[in-house]
Amino acid sequence: TDKTLAGTEVLVRIPKHLLLNTRVALTNLAARNLQVAFYRSSSNWEDRVLATYLLWTYSRKQGIWYDMLLHMSRDIDILCFWPEADLLEFNDKTIVS
């Protein structure tokens, strides 16, 4: 990056083959059969495509995304709903801004 990171920001390099996006989902053989018009008629069509792709992957029981789904928590815990006190516990006090 050419920007200075803030004290709470972290820059991570991820291999391209580990990224799941709509391009990966839509170039898959099964996903090509999706009715794209149905998905694109919604403002959140990308979410629909990815959810469908993950469900299809889970039903096939193979591939890297299947392994990821097996290890995902069954409990829903979304960061944006955490209390402020819990979020503050993740601040690294050793980093000087």
Protein Blocks (a to p, Z undefined) as FASTA:
>chain_A
ZZdcdfkbccddddfklpccfklmmmpmklmmpcfklmmmpmklmmmmmmmmmmmmmmno
pajklmmmmmpcfbdcdfklpcfklmmmmpcfkbcZZ
